Amino acid sequence: MISTICISGLIISMVITTLQLLRRDHWIIRMSDFPHAQLTVMTVVCLVGLLFFSDLGSPWYIMALEISAGLNLAYQFYIIFPYTRLSPKQVKTIENQNHTTAISILESNVYMDNDQYDKLIALVYQYQPDILITLETDQKWQNKLSILESEYPYSVKCPSDNTYGMHLYSKRKLVNQQVHYLIEQDVPSIEAELLMENQQKVRLHILHPKPPSPTQNKTSTPRDAELILIAKQIVNLKLPVIVAGDLNDVAWSHTNRLFQRISGLLDPRIGRGFFNTFHAKYPFMRWPLDHIFHSNHFLVSSIQRLPNIGSDHFPMFIQLQYSPSRAAKKNDSNLSASLEDHQEAKKKLNKVNIRT
C-alpha cells in the first residue's frame, strides 16, 4: 500500500515537471509552474518511503523509478534554489539608510470583497511606507483608504469592481502619472515617476495581469505579453525603475526569468527566501505571486511578508536604498537576454498584435 502511494506520488511529480518544460501557454501547462516547492517536498517524501517500503515490482523497476525521481528532484531543487537562503543574494543588503535616497513600499492585494479595511490601514500607520500599492481595490476600498490622504497627498486612483482595480498612494511627489490598458481593455496598469527627497526621479510600473485559468484567460499569453512589453519599455531607461504588483505568476517561472533577462531588473528575494504571499489561508498551497523588481540602482535595507489583513494575499514590505555609486556601474547580476529570448518575446507580443 505504501509503495503504491509513493510510486503514484513520484509519477505525478514527474508528469507535472514534464508539463513545466513545455513552452505552451495553455492554463493547465502554465499552472504547473507554481508548485515547485510542493513537488520537491512530495518527491523527497515518496523517495524516502519507497526506499523503506519497496515491496512492489522488481528491484530493477524500483531502481529505475528512483533514478528518474532523483533527476526530477534535482531539477525541482535547481529551479527553487535561488529563492533559498543558500543562494547568493542578487541584491546586496545595506545596513545604514539615508532617508533622502530611500524608498519604502507596502504592496497589498486586498481581495476586493474583504471588508477588514482597518487591518491594512493599521499596517500603513505602523510601517509608514513612502509608497502604498493596493490591488483589487474598488470604490469602497478607495473610500476607506481616503483616511490616509493627509499623509499620502499624491495618488493615482483606478477603482474597479472587476477585481482589477488598483491604487498608488505616495508621500513623495508623483509626476507624469498615467493609467494604461496595455493588453486587455479591463486590466489597467499604472505608470508614474516619483521624486525622492534629493529630486532623483524613479520610474514606477504597477501591474496586475489576469492569470491563466479556466475562468479567466485560457492561456498565459496576455499576462506574459504585458510583462514583456514593460520589460522592453524600460530596458534602455537611464532612470531607476521599480516594477511591482500581483503578476499572477511565481517568481521562478520561465516568464518571470525571461522578464528579468530582457529588462535587466533584479529580484530582491533571490538569496533571501520565497516570501510566499498567496494563498494566505492555505499554508501548504502558497506561492510568491506578489513581486517587487527593481533596477541596479538600489540596495535592499529590508524585505518582509506582513501579517494577513483578511485577504487571500499577504502584504509585502520592502525598503530600498538608492545608491549613486551602483547607478554608475554596469548591471553586475549577469542578466542578459539571448537572441532566443528576444525571438520568444517577439512571438508573445505578435500573439496580442503588438509589433516591436
N, C-alpha and C positions, 0 to 999 in steps of 0.2 A: 504493500500500500504506500509506504513512504517513498520507495523507489519510483513508483508510478507518478506520485506527486512531484518529485524532484525532476524526473525526466520531462514531465509536462511543462514544468516551470522553465527549464532550460530551453526547451523547444520554443515556447512562447517568447522568451527573451531574444533568442536568435532570430526569430521571424520579425519581431519589431525592429531589431537592429538592422536587418536587411532592408526593411522599408525605409529606414532613415537614410540609407545610402542611395536611394533612388532620387534623382533630380526631377521629381514630378511635383506639380503644385496642388494636386487633389488634397482635400482637407484630411482624409484618412492618413495619407502618407505624411503630410506635414505635421499633424498632431503627434506622430510618432517621435518627433524631435524632443518632445517635452520630458518624458520620464527616464532620462539617462541615469540620474541618481537612484531612482527606484529600481531600475533594471539592474544596476550594479549590485545593490543590496540583495535583490532576489536571486541573481546569478550566484553570488557568494554563498547564500544560504542553501541553495539547491545543490551546488557543487559539494559543499561540506556534507549535506545529507546523503548524497549519492556515494561519497567516499565511505561512509559508515554503514549504509544500508543498500549496497549494490547487489540485491538478490534477484534482479530481473534482467534477463538476457545474458548473452555470453560475455566473458571478460573483454574480448576484443571490441564488442559493441559498446560496452560501458567506457572503455578507454578512448575509443573514437569520439564518443559523445563528450567526455570530459575534456579532451583536447580542443574540440570545437568550441565548447563552452568557455574554456580558458582563453582562447583567442577572442571570443566575444567579450569576455570580461576585460581583457586588455584594451580593446577598442573603447568600450564604455568608459573606462577609467581615464584613458587618454583624452577623451572629449571633455570630461568634467575636471580633470586635474588642474587646469589653470585657475579654476574658481575655488581651489582649496588653499589653505594657508601654507601648504608645502611648496607652492609655486612662487617664483619671484613676482614681486609687485610690478604691474605695468606702469603704475603711477607712484612716485615716491611720496613718502609721508613727511610733512613739515610740522614741527612742534610749536614754533612761535608764530602766531598770526599777526599780520599787520592789518589793522581794521580798514585802512583806507584802500587796500587792494585785495580784500577778502570778499567772498560771496558765499552765503549760506542759502540752501534751497530745501524747502519742505515740499514734497510731492505726494499727492494722495488721490487715488481713485476712490471716490467716496461711496460708490454704489448708489445710484440715483434714488432708489426707494428707501434708503437708510435715513431715518429721522433723528439720529443721535448727533445732531449738529454741534452740540456743546463739547463733545469729545474732541473733535478736530479743532475747534476754536481754543480749547484749553491747551492743546499741543502747540498751537501757534503762539499763545501767550508764554508758554514755558520755554520754547526753543528760540523764539524771536528770529525767525529766518528773514533774510533780506528779500527772498522771493518765495511766494506761496503759489504752487501749481495745483489746481484741482481739476479732476476729470470726472465725467458723468454728472456734472453739475447742471441742474435745471434752474428755473426761475425761483423755486422755493429755496434751493441752496443759495442762490445769489442773494435773496432777501435776507437770509440768516447770516451770511458772511458779510453783509454790509456793516456790521458792528466793527469790523476790522479796518474800515476805510479811513479812519482818522490816523491810524498808524501806517496804512498802506495806501497812500494817496494816488498812486499810479496803478492803472489796471487795464487789462483787455478782457472784455466780457463777451462770452459767446454761449449763453444758456440754450439748452435744447432738451426736449422731453423724449429724445430717441436714444438716450444713454451715451451720446457722443458730444454733449456739451462740454465746454472747458473754460476755465478762468485762469488768468495770470494776475497776481497781485504783487506789488513791489514797493519797497521803501525807497528804492533808488529810482531816479528819473528814467522813464522809458521814452524812446523816440522811434520814429519810423515803424509804428505798430501796424500790423496787417493781419487780417484773418483770411486764410486761403482755403480753398476746396480743391486740393491738388489732384486727386484721383476720382473721388466719389462726391456727388453733389450734397450728400447729407453728412459728410465726415469732414469737420473743419481741422485746421491746424493753425497755430499762432506763430507769427514771426515778429520779433521786436529787437531793438537794441537797447541795452541797459548801460547807463553811465555810472561807473564806480566813483568813489569819492575823489579819486585822482583824475577824474574825467576820461579815463580809459573806457572805450566802448567795448561791449561784449555782445555778440550776436546770440540770440536765443531762438530755438525752434522747439515748439511744444507739439507733440504728436499723439494721436490715439487712433491708429487704423483698425479697421474691423478684423477680427480673427477669421481664419479658415474654419468653417464649421458647417454642419448640415442645416442650421437655421439662419445663417447669415451669408457669408460668401463660400461657395462650394470649393473655391481654390484660394491659395495664398497669394495669387498674382497681384491684386490691388494693394495688399499690405506690403509685399516685397517691393513693388514699384514705388510706393511712397517713400520708403527708406532709401532706395537707390537714387530717386530724384533729389532728395535732400542731400545725400552724400555728394552728388555731382555739383550741386549748387554751392557747397561750402568748401570743397577740396582746395580751391585756389584762393580762398579768402585770407587776407592778412590779419583780420580781426581775430581775437579769441572767440571761440564758439562753444556753446553748450547745447546739446540736443537731449531733451528729456521727455518722458511720457510713458504711458502704458502701451507698449508696442505689440501686445498680444503675441509675443514670441519670446522664447527663452534665450538667455544670454549666449549659450553655446551653439545656437542653431547655425546652419550654413549661411542663412540670410544675414544674421547679425554679424557674423565674421566677415562676410562679403562687404557689408556696410562699413565695417571698420577699415578694411583694406582700401576701399575706394575713398572714403572720407578722410582717413588718417586720424580719426578721433580715438581717444583712449577710453578704456573701461576701468574705472577705479575699483571694481570688485575683484579684478584679477589679482590673485595673491592674497586676498582678504576674506573671501567667503562667498557663498551663494547669494545671501540676502534674499531668500525666497519671500515674495510678497503675496502670492496667490496660491492656494486658497486659504484664507485666514481661519476658516472653521474646520479644515480637514488636514491635520498635521502631516499625514503620510502622502498627501496629494498636493504638494507645494512646489512651486517653480518661481524662478526670478523673472517676472513679467514686466516690472516697473524699472525703467532704465534712466541713467544719467550718464551720457557720454560727454567728453569734453576734449578740446584741443590740447596740444602740447604746452600751452601757456600756463597750465595750472599744476599745483601740487595739492595733495589731499591732507587736510587737517584732521578730519574725522568723517566717518560714514557709518550709519546705523539704521536698522529697521526699527520703527517706532511701534508702540502698542496699538492694538486693534481699536478702531473707532466705530465698530458696528458694521463695517463694510466687509466685502469678501476679499479686499486687498488690505494689507498693512501699508501704512505710510512709510516713506523713505526720507531720510535727512542726511544732507552732506554739506560739509564746509570745505570750500576750495580756496586756495591762495594763489592769486595771480603772481607770477614770477617773471619779471622783465628779463632776467638772465636766461631763463629757459625759453622765453619768447624769441630770443635771438638765435637759439640753437635749432638745428635741423631736428625733426622728429627722430628720437633715438629708440623708438619702440619696435623697429624692424617691420612696420606695417607698410606694405606696398602692394598695389594691385597688379596682377599679371594681365597679359593680353587676353587670356581666357576669362578672367574676371570681368574685363570691360566688354567682352563679347556676350557673356551671360547677362550683364546689366543691360546692354542694348536690347537683347531679346525680351527681357522682362518689360522694359519701357515700351517696346513696339507692341506688346500684347495689349497695352492700355492706350495705344495710339498716341504715344509721346515720342517724338523724334529728337535725337540728340546728335 
